[in-house]
Amino acid sequence: MNLPSPHWQRSDVTPNANGEIKVRFRATTPHNPSFWKFYLSKPGFDGATQTLAWSDLELVQEVGNIDFIKDAEGHRYYEMNVAIPAERQGDAILYTRWQRDDAAGEGFYNCSDITIVRDGGPSDPSQWQSIGYYLQQGQTPAVGDSIWVRLFDESGQELVNQMFAVSADNQASWQQDLAAMLNLDYSQYMQIGLQDQQGQVVYQSGDPLVNQVYTTNANYSYSLSVQQAPDNSAPTVVKPDDITLAEGQSSVVHVHAFDDEQSTLNYSWDVPAPLTMSSEGANLTITAANVDTDTPYTITVTVSDGELSTSQSFVVTVTDTSTNPDPSYPAWQASATYVAGDKVSYNASDYEAKWWNQGEQPDQSSAWQTLSKDAGSAQWDSQRAYESGATVLYQGQQYQAKWWTQGDTPGQASVWQAL
């Protein structure tokens, strides 16, 4: 992502009247809870010739945990508004960090070359042209339904694809609320209302059916459709990886699950004796008991949305330390997946993962670094970047990073866990 080039594809973005642009991410695999941070390259940065560094970015927007949306074609995505500073226009890079806020702690990064265009629509109101009515007779959505608005230019390129969720709070006013959203977010393309003698387009709340769609081009096409609330489906649950623990060793397992219709999920765990466990939502802490020989145990998690449920199982193998004396960390497994900060034992040595990997033999791959048996934690440095699993000392307390971090103070920021 930091390769400078004048040939990266660039997209025009036009802030709305509130100075915001709408950003949408395909969620082929949703992750909740999570949070987002959006950065903009500083004025004067040239992505064609300069390598992007953290010092070239300024934070412009933070977004907490949000639910994903499913469109009419069945695609899942996250959608949010990002504020663009009023003084910014022209070429820039929008850099996005999406961070899972769970035991897995994965982070995802995206780099978008954009051109910020300041265009609020026609300066002359007479340039607005009607392309048809805003609503059709009989469009009366129920609570839980979705309204979809789409606008295409004369070549068939989609300019607007906007969803509006109908709830008990807005069912009586959805026509006006949706029109206000469109008039704000897409004022460079369209206006909803009725044109007065001065050419201004004003929404008619007394009779929604008289409102029309005005665009800057008479050849644009528009549609508004009502999508009925889908039938409830069972949660999707990703099978956790099998793990290996030494006697007395503990491990945290996170189960990744999501549901297309329900945002609240409940987790129940079936953990056989002699394993002991504690759980909090999607996270399970397992502690291995003593065994006479290496022993596999099957753990099952059931995830329910209140109506339907899905179960997945995985195997925990407890190793007998009398035959495998005092391993510091779980044995490396070729079939397991590892993220930055995971620690394993392999051929009597301990290793720490530097990034996500699978099937990379620790003593032969640069994805792993050897751990010193007597290595301690260094003092926290506000200028240093720390990967997930990194340990530091701060004011006499040891902390471990849950995900990538820089400048977040241990003891104050949720990214650090006291040890």
PyMOL commands that set and color helices and strands:
alter all, ss='L'
color gray80, all
select helices_A, chain A and resi 54-56+125-127+174-185+208-210
alter helices_A, ss='H'
color red, helices_A
select strands_A, chain A and resi 10-13+20-26+34-41+57-63+69-70+76-83+90-100+107-116+129-133+146-152+158-165+190-195+201-202+212-215+221-227+236-237+243-246+250-254+257-258+266-270+276-280+283-287+295-304+309-319+337-338+343-346+349-353+357-358+368-370+378-379+385-386+391-394+397-401+405-406+416-418
alter strands_A, ss='S'
color yellow, strands_A
deselect
rebuild
show_as cartoon
